[in-house]
Amino acid sequence: MFRFRLSIIRLFLLLGIFLQYNSYAQNIARLRFDDDFSYLKADSLKTTWKEKIKNVSLGSNLKLSLGGEWREQYQSYEHLNFGEVPADFITASPHQIMHRIMFHANVTYKKSFRVFAQLNNTARFLNPNPITSQLDENLLSIHQLFLDTYIKGNWLLRLGRQEYSWGQERFVATKEGPNTRHPFYGATLKYVSANNKLDLFISNPMKMNPGVFDDVRSSESFSGIYYMHTPSKSRYNFDLYYFNLESNLREYMFKKGNEVRHTFGTRFFSSLGPWNYDVELAKQTGSFEALSISSFMAVWDFNVSPIKHFYIGFSGNYVPGDNSSSDSELNTFNTLYARPPFGQTVSLNISNTVNMSPYVRYQHSNKWLATLRGSFISRESLADGIFTPNMTPLRPILGKKIVSDARQVGNIFALDANYFPTKNLSLQFELGYCVAGDYMSDTGNGRNVLYFALRNAFKF
């Protein structure tokens, strides 16, 4: 088995080398509908196929742009989920190849409207366990399909299936890391100027299924406002936002019910410099069945650069949990549709946790980004459990010990190294080790977790 996994690693390295010598720099965005190839309109020397497909004339004032990505990811786990896996799992230490191909077309008419369409194909190989996450496999789907109508001034109306991503994705994320990205179906009114951006939206998240064209709209309703301010003569930025979630799918300490949750938040952060900060604060109110909601989140990240390209930082969070199961309040914080805050070593969220996370980072231009980090995580409230990034309960487990005086969740030590030889190609290496805390062993399996991953992505 070790030799087989080593052969997979060698194959991924060779694939990365091949793609490096067959790629050229282009202006590719994280959200592909934000790609900017306007420079090609004045460039008559478009020689590569990747440039030619970015500015195709379909007639008077009608332009077509094509693009896509091919990503292969190898992952290996020892004691997945602390060794606590469903009874129908064949192994608690799987390895797998996560495959993804996406293709999109963008059609623009003057400055009046555009249609953006994107297909998605994701699949999982080698892992013999049943597929339990909607992010693992989605063989063929219309990932995005929306119409943009440009309104007078700086306003734009977007209707259809679309991706959302704001801030550090602590509430709404594309889910870029796992395999299948997460879209929403809704309407978004956008305002964009040099220093200000404003999004007003109402939507339903999409529920991805593993088959062909079988995705459906979730019953959850998600709406809100997100404002971003970036001063032109200062590196000090801030965001303000409000989110509204209506759902009957979330579960808190084995209880489900109708949830109406309001999130009010702000984020203060600096543009990259010799010293940096990122502080985000949020308050939640609302109701969960007969309970009133009152919860709070504080997340921070500070770093300084003592040597060029190197940063020493300290990040963490304080997110209280539910105070009591017998009072009239629910104090569990809901991170909605957030990215995994601790990477993919363990599927753990920040709800009901206190985390202290020192790190060292190397960041050189747009070529290298590597972070070595330790995260020391404990429960804030003994009356509440812990959750996965999509707010599925992780502990306690029904049928096992429910009440525990243990606080320590785990200590995660992780290395995440990224290399970007061109704007088309990215290579990523991840290594993580989690020492399980006494809370995990007290409420179920508490095995230490070892995680390793290699990822190659080619975008055009």
C-alpha positions as CSV (number, residue, x, y, z in Angstrom):
1,M,0.0,0.0,0.0
2,F,2.8,2.4,0.8
3,R,4.5,1.8,-2.6
4,F,1.2,2.4,-4.3
5,R,0.6,5.7,-2.5
6,L,4.2,6.7,-3.4
7,S,3.5,6.0,-7.0
8,I,0.5,8.2,-6.9
9,I,2.6,11.0,-5.4
10,R,5.2,10.7,-8.2
11,L,2.4,10.8,-10.8
12,F,1.1,14.1,-9.4
13,L,4.5,15.6,-9.4
14,L,5.1,14.7,-13.0
15,L,1.7,16.1,-13.9
16,G,2.6,19.4,-12.2
17,I,5.9,19.6,-14.1
18,F,4.1,18.9,-17.5
19,L,1.5,21.6,-16.8
20,Q,4.2,24.1,-15.8
21,Y,5.8,23.9,-19.2
22,N,2.5,24.2,-21.0
23,S,1.0,27.3,-19.4
24,Y,1.0,31.0,-19.9
25,A,0.1,33.9,-17.6
26,Q,-3.4,35.2,-17.8
27,N,-5.8,37.3,-15.6
28,I,-7.7,34.5,-13.9
29,A,-9.8,35.3,-10.8
30,R,-10.8,33.1,-7.9
31,L,-14.5,33.6,-8.9
32,R,-14.3,32.8,-12.6
33,F,-17.1,35.3,-13.6
34,D,-14.7,38.0,-12.4
35,D,-11.9,37.1,-14.9
36,D,-10.5,40.1,-16.7
37,F,-9.2,39.8,-20.2
38,S,-10.0,43.3,-21.4
39,Y,-6.4,43.8,-22.5
40,L,-7.0,41.5,-25.4
41,K,-9.4,43.9,-27.0
42,A,-6.5,46.1,-28.0
43,D,-4.1,43.2,-28.6
44,S,-3.9,42.0,-32.2
45,L,-1.1,39.5,-31.5
46,K,-3.2,36.8,-29.8
47,T,-1.1,33.7,-30.6
48,T,-1.9,31.1,-27.9
49,W,-5.2,29.1,-28.0
50,K,-5.9,30.3,-24.4
51,E,-5.9,33.9,-25.6
52,K,-7.8,33.3,-28.7
53,I,-10.8,31.8,-26.9
54,K,-11.1,34.8,-24.5
55,N,-12.3,37.3,-27.1
56,V,-14.3,35.6,-29.8
57,S,-16.6,37.8,-31.9
58,L,-20.1,36.4,-32.4
59,G,-21.3,39.4,-34.5
60,S,-21.8,43.0,-33.9
61,N,-21.3,43.9,-30.2
62,L,-21.6,40.2,-29.1
63,K,-18.5,38.6,-27.5
64,L,-17.8,35.1,-26.3
65,S,-15.2,34.1,-23.7
66,L,-14.4,30.5,-22.9
67,G,-12.5,29.0,-19.9
68,G,-12.1,26.2,-17.5
69,E,-10.0,24.3,-15.1
70,W,-8.6,20.8,-14.5
71,R,-7.7,19.8,-11.0
72,E,-6.5,16.5,-9.5
73,Q,-6.0,16.1,-5.8
74,Y,-4.6,13.1,-3.9
75,Q,-5.5,12.8,-0.2
76,S,-4.4,10.3,2.4
77,Y,-5.9,9.9,6.0
78,E,-4.8,7.9,9.0
79,H,-7.8,7.7,11.4
80,L,-10.2,9.9,9.5
81,N,-12.5,11.9,11.9
82,F,-10.5,10.7,14.9
83,G,-11.3,7.1,13.9
84,E,-15.1,7.7,14.5
85,V,-16.6,6.6,11.2
86,P,-20.0,5.1,10.3
87,A,-20.6,1.4,10.6
88,D,-20.8,0.9,6.8
89,F,-17.3,2.3,6.2
90,I,-14.7,-0.2,5.1
91,T,-11.7,1.7,6.4
92,A,-11.1,4.6,8.8
93,S,-7.8,5.3,7.0
94,P,-8.7,5.9,3.4
95,H,-6.7,7.5,0.5
96,Q,-8.4,8.9,-2.5
97,I,-8.1,10.9,-5.7
98,M,-10.4,13.8,-6.0
99,H,-11.0,14.8,-9.7
100,R,-12.5,18.0,-11.0
101,I,-13.1,19.5,-14.4
102,M,-15.0,22.8,-14.9
103,F,-15.8,24.6,-18.1
104,H,-17.5,27.9,-18.6
105,A,-18.8,30.3,-21.3
106,N,-19.3,34.0,-20.9
107,V,-21.4,35.9,-23.5
108,T,-21.5,39.7,-23.4
109,Y,-23.6,42.1,-25.4
110,K,-22.3,45.7,-25.3
111,K,-22.5,46.9,-21.7
112,S,-26.1,45.9,-21.5
113,F,-26.1,42.3,-20.3
114,R,-24.1,39.0,-20.1
115,V,-24.9,35.3,-19.6
116,F,-22.4,33.2,-17.7
117,A,-22.7,29.4,-17.7
118,Q,-20.4,26.8,-16.0
119,L,-20.4,23.0,-16.1
120,N,-18.9,21.0,-13.3
121,N,-17.6,17.4,-13.2
122,T,-16.2,16.0,-9.9
123,A,-15.5,12.4,-8.9
124,R,-13.8,10.4,-6.2
125,F,-11.6,7.4,-6.8
126,L,-9.8,4.7,-4.8
127,N,-11.7,5.3,-1.6
128,P,-13.9,2.2,-0.9
129,N,-16.1,4.0,1.7
130,P,-19.6,5.2,0.8
131,I,-19.9,8.9,-0.3
132,T,-21.3,10.8,2.6
133,S,-20.5,14.4,1.7
134,Q,-22.2,16.4,-1.1
135,L,-18.8,18.0,-1.8
136,D,-17.0,14.7,-2.8
137,E,-18.7,13.8,-6.0
138,N,-21.0,15.5,-8.5
139,L,-20.6,13.7,-11.9
140,L,-22.2,16.4,-14.0
141,S,-24.1,19.6,-13.1
142,I,-24.8,23.1,-14.2
143,H,-22.8,24.7,-11.6
144,Q,-23.5,28.3,-12.5
145,L,-26.0,29.8,-14.9
146,F,-27.0,33.5,-14.5
147,L,-27.9,36.7,-16.3
148,D,-26.3,40.0,-15.5
149,T,-28.2,43.1,-16.4
150,Y,-26.3,46.4,-16.2
151,I,-28.4,49.1,-14.6
152,K,-27.7,52.9,-14.8
153,G,-24.6,54.0,-13.0
154,N,-22.6,51.4,-11.1
155,W,-25.5,49.0,-10.4
156,L,-25.9,45.4,-11.7
157,L,-28.6,42.9,-11.2
158,R,-27.6,39.2,-11.3
159,L,-30.3,36.4,-11.6
160,G,-29.7,32.7,-11.5
161,R,-27.4,30.0,-10.1
162,Q,-24.2,31.7,-8.8
163,E,-21.3,31.5,-6.4
164,Y,-20.9,33.7,-3.3
165,S,-17.8,34.6,-1.4
166,W,-17.2,37.4,1.0
167,G,-14.3,38.4,3.2
168,Q,-12.3,35.5,4.6
169,E,-15.2,33.1,3.9
170,R,-16.0,32.8,7.6
171,F,-19.7,32.7,6.7
172,V,-20.0,32.1,3.0
173,A,-17.5,30.1,1.0
174,T,-17.0,28.6,-2.4
175,K,-15.7,25.4,-0.8
176,E,-12.7,25.4,-3.1
177,G,-10.6,23.0,-1.0
178,P,-12.6,19.8,-0.8
179,N,-13.8,19.0,-4.4
180,T,-17.2,20.3,-5.4
181,R,-17.7,24.1,-5.1
182,H,-20.9,25.3,-3.6
183,P,-23.3,27.5,-5.6
184,F,-26.5,29.3,-4.6
185,Y,-29.7,30.1,-6.6
186,G,-30.9,33.6,-6.2
187,A,-30.9,37.3,-7.1
188,T,-28.1,39.7,-6.3
189,L,-28.1,43.5,-6.7
190,K,-24.5,44.7,-6.9
191,Y,-23.0,48.2,-6.6
192,V,-19.3,48.6,-7.6
193,S,-17.1,51.8,-7.5
194,A,-13.4,52.5,-7.0
195,N,-13.6,52.3,-3.2
196,N,-16.9,50.7,-2.4
197,K,-18.8,47.5,-3.1
198,L,-22.3,46.5,-2.0
199,D,-24.1,43.2,-2.5
200,L,-27.8,42.8,-1.6
201,F,-29.1,39.2,-2.2
202,I,-31.8,36.6,-1.6
203,S,-31.1,33.0,-2.3
204,N,-31.4,29.3,-1.7
205,P,-28.2,27.2,-1.4
206,M,-28.0,24.4,-3.9
207,K,-27.9,20.8,-2.6
208,M,-25.4,18.9,-4.7
209,N,-26.1,15.2,-5.5
210,P,-23.6,12.7,-6.9
211,G,-25.4,11.9,-10.2
212,V,-25.9,13.7,-13.5
213,F,-28.0,17.0,-13.5
214,D,-29.6,16.0,-10.2
215,D,-28.8,19.0,-8.0
216,V,-31.8,20.7,-6.3
217,R,-32.5,23.9,-4.4
218,S,-32.3,23.5,-0.7
219,S,-35.3,24.4,1.5
220,E,-33.1,26.9,3.4
221,S,-33.6,30.6,2.7
222,F,-30.5,32.8,2.8
223,S,-30.4,36.6,2.3
224,G,-28.5,39.6,3.4
225,I,-26.3,42.7,2.7
226,Y,-22.5,42.9,2.4
227,Y,-20.7,46.2,2.2
228,M,-16.9,46.5,1.5
229,H,-14.9,49.7,1.8
230,T,-11.3,50.0,0.5
231,P,-9.8,53.5,0.9
232,S,-7.6,54.6,-2.0
233,K,-5.0,56.4,0.2
234,S,-4.9,54.0,3.2
235,R,-4.3,50.3,3.8
236,Y,-7.0,50.1,6.5
237,N,-10.2,48.4,5.2
238,F,-13.5,47.4,6.7
239,D,-16.6,45.3,5.9
240,L,-20.1,45.5,7.3
241,Y,-22.7,42.8,6.8
242,Y,-26.1,41.3,7.7
243,F,-27.2,37.8,7.0
244,N,-30.6,36.2,7.5
245,L,-31.0,32.4,7.6
246,E,-34.3,30.5,7.7
247,S,-33.9,26.8,8.0
248,N,-35.4,23.6,9.6
249,L,-32.3,21.5,8.7
250,R,-29.8,22.5,11.4
251,E,-29.4,20.4,14.6
252,Y,-28.3,21.5,18.1
253,M,-27.7,18.9,20.8
254,F,-30.0,16.4,19.0
255,K,-32.8,18.9,18.5
256,K,-34.1,20.0,15.2
257,G,-36.6,22.8,14.5
258,N,-37.5,26.0,12.7
259,E,-34.6,28.4,12.9
260,V,-34.6,32.1,12.0
261,R,-31.1,33.6,12.6
262,H,-29.9,37.1,12.1
263,T,-26.2,37.8,11.8
264,F,-24.7,41.3,12.3
265,G,-21.0,41.6,11.7
266,T,-18.0,43.7,10.9
267,R,-14.5,43.0,9.7
268,F,-11.5,45.4,10.1
269,F,-8.3,44.4,8.2
270,S,-5.2,45.8,6.6
271,S,-3.8,45.4,3.1
272,L,-0.5,43.4,3.1
273,G,2.4,45.4,4.6
274,P,5.2,45.0,7.2
275,W,2.6,44.4,9.9
276,N,-1.0,43.3,9.4
277,Y,-4.2,42.6,11.2
278,D,-7.6,41.0,10.5
279,V,-10.3,41.2,13.2
280,E,-13.9,40.0,12.7
281,L,-16.8,40.4,15.2
282,A,-20.3,39.1,14.8
283,K,-23.5,38.9,16.9
284,Q,-26.4,36.6,16.2
285,T,-30.0,36.9,17.3
286,G,-33.3,35.2,16.3
287,S,-35.2,32.1,17.3
288,F,-34.9,28.3,17.3
289,E,-38.3,26.8,17.9
290,A,-39.3,28.3,21.4
291,L,-35.7,29.3,22.2
292,S,-34.3,32.8,21.5
293,I,-30.9,33.0,19.9
294,S,-28.1,35.0,21.4
295,S,-24.5,34.1,20.2
296,F,-21.3,35.8,19.5
297,M,-18.1,35.3,17.5
298,A,-14.6,36.9,17.7
299,V,-11.8,36.0,15.2
300,W,-8.4,37.6,14.9
301,D,-5.2,37.3,13.0
302,F,-2.1,39.5,13.6
303,N,1.3,39.2,12.0
304,V,4.5,41.1,11.5
305,S,7.3,40.7,9.0
306,P,10.8,40.8,10.8
307,I,12.5,39.6,7.6
308,K,11.5,40.2,4.0
309,H,8.9,37.7,2.8
310,F,8.6,36.1,6.3
311,Y,5.8,36.7,8.7
312,I,5.3,35.7,12.3
313,G,1.7,35.6,13.3
314,F,-0.9,34.8,16.0
315,S,-4.5,34.0,15.1
316,G,-7.4,32.5,17.0
317,N,-11.0,32.7,17.9
318,Y,-13.3,33.0,20.8
319,V,-16.8,31.6,20.0
320,P,-18.9,30.7,23.0
321,G,-21.3,27.7,23.0
322,D,-24.7,27.1,24.5
323,N,-24.8,27.9,28.2
324,S,-27.5,25.4,29.2
325,S,-29.8,22.9,27.6
326,S,-32.6,23.8,30.1
327,D,-32.8,27.6,29.7
328,S,-34.8,29.7,27.2
329,E,-31.8,30.6,25.0
330,L,-29.7,29.0,22.3
331,N,-26.1,30.3,22.5
332,T,-24.5,28.1,19.8
333,F,-23.0,30.2,17.0
334,N,-23.9,29.2,13.4
335,T,-21.2,29.8,10.8
336,L,-23.7,29.3,8.0
337,Y,-21.8,28.1,4.9
338,A,-18.2,28.8,6.0
339,R,-14.9,27.3,4.7
340,P,-13.2,24.7,6.9
341,P,-11.3,27.0,9.4
342,F,-8.7,24.3,10.3
343,G,-8.0,23.0,6.8
344,Q,-8.9,19.4,5.9
345,T,-6.9,17.5,8.5
346,V,-10.0,17.4,10.7
347,S,-13.6,18.4,9.8
348,L,-14.0,20.9,12.6
349,N,-15.7,24.2,13.0
350,I,-15.1,27.2,15.3
351,S,-18.5,27.0,17.0
352,N,-18.1,26.5,20.8
353,T,-14.3,26.7,20.6
354,V,-11.5,28.7,22.0
355,N,-8.5,28.5,19.6
356,M,-4.9,29.9,19.9
357,S,-2.9,29.5,16.7
358,P,0.6,30.8,16.3
359,Y,2.2,30.5,12.8
360,V,5.1,31.3,10.5
361,R,4.5,32.2,6.9
362,Y,6.6,32.7,3.8
363,Q,5.0,34.8,1.1
364,H,7.1,35.8,-2.0
365,S,5.3,37.9,-4.7
366,N,2.6,35.8,-6.4
367,K,4.8,32.7,-6.6
368,W,5.1,31.2,-3.1
369,L,2.8,31.0,-0.1
370,A,3.7,28.6,2.7
371,T,2.3,28.5,6.3
372,L,3.5,26.4,9.2
373,R,0.8,26.5,11.9
374,G,-0.2,25.1,15.3
375,S,-3.8,25.3,16.5
376,F,-4.7,24.6,20.1
377,I,-8.4,24.1,20.4
378,S,-10.7,23.5,23.4
379,R,-14.4,23.7,24.1
380,E,-15.7,27.0,25.5
381,S,-18.9,25.5,27.0
382,L,-19.2,22.1,28.7
383,A,-23.0,22.2,27.9
384,D,-22.5,22.2,24.2
385,G,-20.8,20.0,21.6
386,I,-18.7,20.7,18.6
387,F,-19.5,20.9,14.9
388,T,-18.2,20.3,11.4
389,P,-17.8,23.3,9.0
390,N,-21.3,22.8,7.6
391,M,-22.7,22.9,11.1
392,T,-23.4,19.1,11.3
393,P,-22.9,17.9,14.9
394,L,-19.5,16.3,15.4
395,R,-19.7,15.5,19.1
396,P,-21.4,14.2,21.2
397,I,-22.7,11.2,19.3
398,L,-26.1,9.7,20.0
399,G,-25.7,6.3,21.8
400,K,-22.3,7.3,23.3
401,K,-21.4,9.5,26.2
402,I,-23.2,12.8,26.0
403,V,-22.1,14.8,29.1
404,S,-18.4,15.3,29.5
405,D,-16.3,17.6,31.7
406,A,-13.4,17.4,29.2
407,R,-12.5,20.5,27.3
408,Q,-9.6,19.8,25.0
409,V,-10.6,19.1,21.4
410,G,-7.2,18.7,19.9
411,N,-3.9,20.3,18.8
412,I,-3.4,20.6,15.0
413,F,0.0,21.0,13.5
414,A,-0.1,21.7,9.8
415,L,2.0,22.7,6.8
416,D,0.4,24.2,3.7
417,A,2.7,25.1,0.8
418,N,1.6,26.6,-2.5
419,Y,3.6,27.3,-5.6
420,F,2.2,29.3,-8.5
421,P,4.6,29.0,-11.4
422,T,2.2,30.9,-13.7
423,K,-1.3,32.4,-13.3
424,N,-2.6,29.2,-15.0
425,L,-1.0,26.7,-12.7
426,S,-1.0,26.0,-9.0
427,L,0.7,23.3,-7.0
428,Q,-0.2,22.6,-3.4
429,F,1.2,20.4,-0.7
430,E,-0.6,19.8,2.7
431,L,0.6,17.9,5.7
432,G,-1.4,17.9,9.0
433,Y,-1.3,16.0,12.3
434,C,-3.9,16.3,15.0
435,V,-3.3,15.1,18.5
436,A,-6.8,14.3,19.8
437,G,-7.9,15.9,23.0
438,D,-9.5,14.4,26.1
439,Y,-13.0,15.4,24.9
440,M,-12.7,13.3,21.8
441,S,-11.6,10.2,23.6
442,D,-14.2,10.8,26.3
443,T,-17.1,10.9,23.9
444,G,-16.1,8.3,21.3
445,N,-13.0,7.3,19.3
446,G,-10.1,9.7,20.0
447,R,-7.4,8.6,17.6
448,N,-4.8,11.0,16.4
449,V,-5.2,12.0,12.7
450,L,-2.6,12.2,10.0
451,Y,-3.4,13.9,6.8
452,F,-1.5,14.3,3.5
453,A,-2.5,15.9,0.2
454,L,-1.1,16.9,-3.2
455,R,-3.0,19.1,-5.5
456,N,-2.4,20.2,-9.1
457,A,-4.7,22.7,-10.8
458,F,-4.6,24.1,-14.3
459,K,-6.9,27.0,-15.2
460,F,-7.4,28.7,-18.5
